[in-house]
Amino acid sequence: MILMADSVTVSAVEDGTRLLRWFGRNFPSMPHREFYRLCRGGQLRVNSARCRGTEVLHTGDVIRIPPTIRKFAEVPKKTESGEQFSLSDLEKLRHTIIYNDDDIVVFNKPAGLAVQGGSGIRKSIDKMAAALFPYYKISLVHRLDRETSGLLVVAKNQKAAQVLSRAFQSKTAKKEYVALLNGDVKNSHGVIDDYLLKGRVFDTPERENGTGARPAHAVTEYKVLSRVAGALTWVMFSPRTGRTHQLRLHSAFVLNAPIIGDDLYGRNKKMADGLESLFATNNLFLFAYKITFQHPSTGRMITFRAPVPDFMAAVMKLLEFELP
C-alpha cells in the first residue's frame, strides 16, 4: 500500500476481505470507534460511495484513504503469534499457488519458508494462508521442512482436512521428490527400511538406551536418475512413511551421500574438487515435485507437478539432468 496516495486499489490477494478487517490489517493501531466515525462522516469511501464498514471488498475496488489516518499505519503487521508479514509477502505467496478451489489450495513452497508457525518463526504458510483466505478454515494436512521446496497441499475446510489428513497418514496420498546428492550412490535403485530418532538412524526398533524412546519406522524408495561419476547423484525419492528429516537422514547415513546444501547432516562431507562453484546458493537441493491424492469432495484422483526453483533449474541445465 502506498501511504502518500489518497486512495488504494484492492488487490487480488485482498479479494473477499471485509472493509473493517482491511483497515485493521493496514492501520492496526486505529481504534474501531475512529473507523466507524470516519464511515459515518463519509471520509472513508469505497468506489466513491459512503460505507458502513461491513462491505466485502473485491479486486479492483478503490478505497478512499483520508490523510488523517496515516498515523495508524504499521507495516509489516505483527500477529498475536509473533509472526510478521506484509501485504507484499502475501502477494508473493499468492503467486506460488498452482491450484485453488473451495476445498484445497496447492502451493509451490519456496525454500526457507516455514510451513507452520511457532516460537521464533517470522513467517509461515499456515498463518499467511489464513490471511489469504479469511473466510475459510485453513488446516495443514502434511508438512515440508522449512529448507525443502515444492508442493504443499492445504485444506480450506474441516471435511477436506479430515479426508486429506487420513490420506497422508495412510500413504494413499503419494509424494515424489527429486534431490541432488553429494556422492556416488552405489545401487541404481532400492528401498531403505530402518528406524529414526532425534537425527539418528537405527537398524532395529529397540528403545534407545537411557531414554526409553522408541525409534520410528521409516521407509524410503529411491531411484538414481543420473550421475556425475564419483561426485554427484541425481535421485528420485518416494517416501512410504513421513518421518522428520527422513529423506535427509537416509541420504546422509544410509546412501552415504548427503543432499547438497544440507548443513545439518552433510556439513562433514567434502565435495569433489571443482564442483563447489556450481552451488553458490545455500539452499537445500531437495524438491517435492509431484503429488497424487484423491480430491476430498469429488473423489477423483488428481496429480500435481511443479517447476523446480531457479537455483535447482540452473544446475540441472548445466549438468543435463531432467525431471522423471
C-alpha positions as CSV (number, residue, x, y, z in Angstrom):
1,M,0.0,0.0,0.0
2,I,1.3,3.5,-0.9
3,L,0.5,5.7,2.1
4,M,1.0,9.0,0.2
5,A,-1.9,8.3,-2.1
6,D,-5.5,9.4,-1.3
7,S,-6.9,6.1,-2.5
8,V,-5.8,2.4,-2.7
9,T,-7.0,-0.2,-5.2
10,V,-7.8,-3.6,-3.7
11,S,-5.5,-6.3,-5.0
12,A,-6.4,-9.9,-5.8
13,V,-4.8,-11.1,-2.6
14,E,-7.3,-9.0,-0.6
15,D,-10.4,-10.1,-2.5
16,G,-13.2,-11.1,-0.2
17,T,-11.9,-9.2,2.8
18,R,-14.4,-7.1,4.8
19,L,-13.7,-3.4,4.9
20,L,-13.2,-3.3,8.7
21,R,-10.8,-6.2,8.5
22,W,-8.9,-4.5,5.7
23,F,-8.4,-1.4,7.8
24,G,-7.5,-3.4,10.8
25,R,-4.7,-5.1,8.8
26,N,-3.4,-1.9,7.2
27,F,-4.0,0.5,10.0
28,P,-3.7,-1.8,13.1
29,S,-3.5,0.9,15.7
30,M,-6.7,2.7,14.5
31,P,-9.5,2.2,17.1
32,H,-12.8,0.8,15.9
33,R,-14.6,3.9,17.1
34,E,-12.4,6.1,14.9
35,F,-13.1,3.8,11.9
36,Y,-16.8,4.0,12.3
37,R,-16.7,7.8,13.0
38,L,-15.0,8.2,9.6
39,C,-17.5,6.0,7.9
40,R,-20.4,8.0,9.3
41,G,-18.8,11.2,8.2
42,G,-18.2,10.0,4.7
43,Q,-14.5,10.3,4.9
44,L,-13.9,6.6,4.2
45,R,-15.4,5.6,0.9
46,V,-15.4,2.5,-1.4
47,N,-15.8,3.3,-5.1
48,S,-16.7,6.8,-4.2
49,A,-19.7,5.6,-2.2
50,R,-20.3,6.1,1.5
51,C,-19.8,2.9,3.6
52,R,-20.9,1.3,6.9
53,G,-17.8,-0.8,7.4
54,T,-19.4,-4.2,6.7
55,E,-18.8,-4.1,3.0
56,V,-17.0,-7.0,1.3
57,L,-14.1,-5.8,-0.9
58,H,-13.4,-7.2,-4.3
59,T,-10.4,-6.9,-6.7
60,G,-10.3,-3.5,-8.3
61,D,-12.4,-1.7,-5.7
62,V,-11.0,1.7,-4.8
63,I,-10.8,2.7,-1.1
64,R,-10.5,6.4,-0.3
65,I,-7.9,6.9,2.5
66,P,-8.2,10.2,4.4
67,P,-4.7,11.6,5.3
68,T,-5.7,11.8,9.0
69,I,-5.4,8.1,9.5
70,R,-1.9,7.6,8.1
71,K,-0.5,7.8,11.6
72,F,-2.2,4.5,12.4
73,A,-0.3,2.5,9.7
74,E,2.2,-0.1,10.8
75,V,3.9,-2.3,8.3
76,P,4.9,-5.1,8.5
77,K,2.0,-6.5,10.5
78,K,2.8,-8.4,13.7
79,T,0.3,-11.1,14.6
80,E,-0.6,-12.4,18.0
81,S,1.7,-15.4,17.4
82,G,4.6,-13.0,16.9
83,E,4.8,-13.6,13.1
84,Q,5.4,-10.7,10.8
85,F,4.3,-10.4,7.2
86,S,3.2,-7.7,4.9
87,L,0.7,-7.5,2.1
88,S,3.7,-7.8,-0.2
89,D,4.6,-11.1,1.5
90,L,1.0,-12.3,0.9
91,E,1.2,-11.3,-2.7
92,K,4.4,-13.3,-3.2
93,L,2.8,-16.4,-1.6
94,R,-0.3,-16.0,-3.8
95,H,1.9,-16.2,-6.9
96,T,3.1,-19.7,-5.7
97,I,-0.4,-21.1,-5.9
98,I,-0.7,-23.7,-8.6
99,Y,-4.3,-24.8,-7.8
100,N,-7.2,-23.5,-5.7
101,D,-10.8,-24.4,-5.1
102,D,-13.3,-24.3,-2.2
103,D,-11.6,-27.4,-0.6
104,I,-7.9,-27.1,-1.2
105,V,-5.1,-24.8,-2.2
106,V,-1.8,-26.2,-3.5
107,F,1.4,-24.1,-3.1
108,N,4.8,-24.5,-4.7
109,K,6.5,-23.6,-1.4
110,P,9.8,-21.7,-1.7
111,A,12.8,-22.9,0.2
112,G,13.3,-21.1,3.5
113,L,9.6,-20.5,4.3
114,A,8.3,-22.4,7.3
115,V,5.1,-24.4,6.9
116,Q,3.9,-24.0,10.5
117,G,4.3,-21.0,12.8
118,G,5.8,-21.1,16.3
119,S,8.3,-19.5,18.6
120,G,10.9,-17.6,16.6
121,I,9.1,-18.1,13.2
122,R,8.6,-14.8,11.5
123,K,6.5,-16.1,8.5
124,S,4.7,-19.3,7.9
125,I,2.3,-20.7,5.3
126,D,-0.4,-21.7,7.8
127,K,-0.8,-18.1,9.1
128,M,-0.3,-16.4,5.7
129,A,-2.8,-18.8,4.0
130,A,-5.3,-17.9,6.7
131,A,-4.8,-14.2,5.8
132,L,-5.1,-15.0,2.0
133,F,-8.4,-16.9,2.6
134,P,-10.0,-15.2,5.6
135,Y,-13.4,-16.9,5.1
136,Y,-12.1,-20.5,5.1
137,K,-10.8,-22.7,7.9
138,I,-7.2,-23.3,6.9
139,S,-5.6,-26.6,8.1
140,L,-2.3,-28.2,7.4
141,V,-2.6,-31.9,6.3
142,H,1.1,-32.6,5.7
143,R,4.4,-30.9,6.2
144,L,7.7,-29.9,4.4
145,D,10.9,-28.9,6.2
146,R,11.5,-25.2,6.1
147,E,14.5,-25.8,3.9
148,T,12.7,-28.1,1.4
149,S,10.9,-26.5,-1.5
150,G,7.9,-27.9,-3.5
151,L,4.3,-29.0,-3.4
152,L,2.3,-28.4,-0.3
153,V,-1.4,-29.1,-0.1
154,V,-3.5,-27.1,2.4
155,A,-7.2,-27.8,3.3
156,K,-9.7,-25.0,3.3
157,N,-12.5,-26.6,5.4
158,Q,-12.9,-29.2,8.2
159,K,-14.2,-32.0,5.9
160,A,-11.3,-31.6,3.5
161,A,-8.8,-31.5,6.4
162,Q,-10.1,-34.8,7.8
163,V,-10.1,-36.6,4.4
164,L,-6.7,-35.4,3.4
165,S,-5.1,-36.0,6.8
166,R,-6.2,-39.6,6.7
167,A,-4.9,-39.9,3.1
168,F,-1.4,-38.6,4.0
169,Q,-1.2,-40.6,7.2
170,S,-2.2,-43.9,5.4
171,K,0.0,-43.0,2.5
172,T,-2.8,-43.3,-0.1
173,A,-1.6,-39.9,-1.0
174,K,1.8,-40.2,-2.7
175,K,4.7,-37.7,-2.8
176,E,7.7,-37.8,-5.1
177,Y,10.9,-35.8,-4.6
178,V,14.0,-35.1,-6.6
179,A,17.3,-34.4,-4.8
180,L,20.9,-33.8,-5.8
181,L,23.3,-35.8,-3.5
182,N,26.9,-35.1,-2.7
183,G,28.4,-38.5,-3.5
184,D,28.0,-41.5,-5.8
185,V,25.2,-43.8,-4.8
186,K,26.2,-47.4,-5.3
187,N,22.9,-49.0,-6.3
188,S,20.7,-47.7,-9.1
189,H,17.5,-48.2,-7.1
190,G,16.4,-49.7,-3.8
191,V,14.3,-49.4,-0.6
192,I,15.6,-48.1,2.7
193,D,13.8,-49.7,5.7
194,D,15.0,-48.7,9.1
195,Y,14.2,-46.6,12.2
196,L,14.8,-42.9,13.0
197,L,15.1,-41.0,16.3
198,K,16.5,-37.5,17.0
199,G,18.6,-37.3,13.9
200,R,20.0,-40.8,14.2
201,V,19.4,-44.0,12.2
202,F,18.8,-47.4,13.8
203,D,18.6,-50.9,12.3
204,T,16.0,-52.1,14.8
205,P,13.1,-50.5,16.8
206,E,14.8,-51.2,20.1
207,R,14.3,-48.4,22.7
208,E,17.3,-46.0,22.9
209,N,19.5,-46.7,25.8
210,G,19.0,-44.3,28.7
211,T,15.9,-42.6,27.3
212,G,13.3,-45.3,26.7
213,A,12.3,-43.6,23.5
214,R,11.4,-45.9,20.6
215,P,12.7,-45.0,17.1
216,A,10.1,-44.5,14.4
217,H,9.8,-46.8,11.4
218,A,11.0,-45.1,8.2
219,V,10.8,-46.4,4.6
220,T,12.1,-44.7,1.5
221,E,12.1,-46.0,-2.1
222,Y,14.8,-44.4,-4.3
223,K,15.9,-44.5,-7.9
224,V,19.0,-43.0,-9.4
225,L,18.1,-40.7,-12.4
226,S,21.6,-39.6,-13.4
227,R,25.1,-39.2,-12.1
228,V,28.3,-37.2,-12.3
229,A,30.6,-40.2,-11.8
230,G,32.2,-40.4,-8.4
231,A,30.8,-37.0,-7.4
232,L,27.1,-36.3,-7.7
233,T,23.9,-38.3,-7.9
234,W,20.5,-37.1,-9.1
235,V,17.9,-39.2,-7.3
236,M,14.1,-39.6,-7.1
237,F,12.7,-40.4,-3.7
238,S,9.3,-41.9,-3.0
239,P,8.8,-41.9,0.8
240,R,6.4,-44.6,2.2
241,T,6.5,-43.0,5.6
242,G,6.7,-39.4,6.7
243,R,9.3,-39.0,9.4
244,T,11.0,-35.8,10.4
245,H,14.1,-35.3,8.1
246,Q,13.6,-38.8,6.7
247,L,15.0,-38.2,3.2
248,R,17.9,-36.1,4.6
249,L,18.8,-38.8,7.1
250,H,18.5,-41.6,4.6
251,S,20.7,-39.7,2.1
252,A,23.4,-38.9,4.5
253,F,23.7,-42.0,6.7
254,V,22.3,-44.9,4.5
255,L,23.3,-43.8,1.0
256,N,26.4,-42.0,2.3
257,A,25.6,-39.1,0.0
258,P,24.0,-36.1,1.8
259,I,21.7,-33.8,0.0
260,I,23.6,-30.7,-1.4
261,G,23.0,-27.8,0.9
262,D,22.2,-29.9,4.0
263,D,24.2,-28.1,6.6
264,L,22.7,-30.2,9.4
265,Y,23.6,-33.7,8.1
266,G,26.1,-33.1,5.3
267,R,28.5,-30.5,6.6
268,N,31.3,-33.0,7.2
269,K,31.1,-34.4,3.6
270,K,33.6,-32.7,1.3
271,M,32.6,-32.0,-2.3
272,A,34.6,-33.2,-5.2
273,D,37.2,-30.8,-6.4
274,G,35.9,-28.1,-8.9
275,L,32.2,-28.5,-8.1
276,E,31.9,-26.0,-5.2
277,S,31.4,-23.1,-7.7
278,L,28.2,-24.8,-9.0
279,F,26.5,-24.3,-5.7
280,A,26.8,-20.6,-4.8
281,T,23.4,-20.8,-3.0
282,N,22.9,-22.2,0.5
283,N,19.5,-23.7,-0.5
284,L,18.8,-27.4,0.1
285,F,18.6,-29.3,-3.2
286,L,15.5,-31.3,-2.2
287,F,12.3,-30.6,-4.1
288,A,8.8,-32.1,-3.7
289,Y,8.0,-32.0,-7.4
290,K,4.9,-34.4,-7.7
291,I,1.9,-35.3,-5.5
292,T,-1.1,-37.5,-6.1
293,F,-4.1,-37.8,-3.9
294,Q,-7.9,-38.2,-4.0
295,H,-9.8,-34.9,-4.1
296,P,-11.8,-34.7,-0.8
297,S,-15.1,-33.7,-2.5
298,T,-15.1,-35.2,-5.9
299,G,-13.2,-38.4,-5.0
300,R,-11.2,-38.1,-8.3
301,M,-7.5,-39.0,-8.2
302,I,-5.5,-35.9,-9.1
303,T,-1.8,-35.3,-9.7
304,F,0.1,-32.0,-9.5
305,R,3.6,-31.3,-10.7
306,A,5.6,-28.1,-10.0
307,P,8.5,-26.5,-11.8
308,V,11.8,-26.7,-9.9
309,P,13.1,-23.5,-8.3
310,D,15.5,-21.4,-10.2
311,F,18.5,-22.3,-8.0
312,M,18.0,-26.0,-9.0
313,A,17.0,-25.4,-12.6
314,A,20.3,-23.7,-13.3
315,V,22.3,-26.6,-12.0
316,M,20.0,-29.2,-13.8
317,K,20.5,-27.4,-17.1
318,L,24.3,-27.3,-16.7
319,L,24.5,-31.0,-15.7
320,E,21.9,-32.0,-18.3
321,F,19.7,-33.6,-15.5
322,E,15.9,-33.9,-16.1
323,L,12.8,-34.5,-14.0
324,P,11.4,-38.0,-14.2
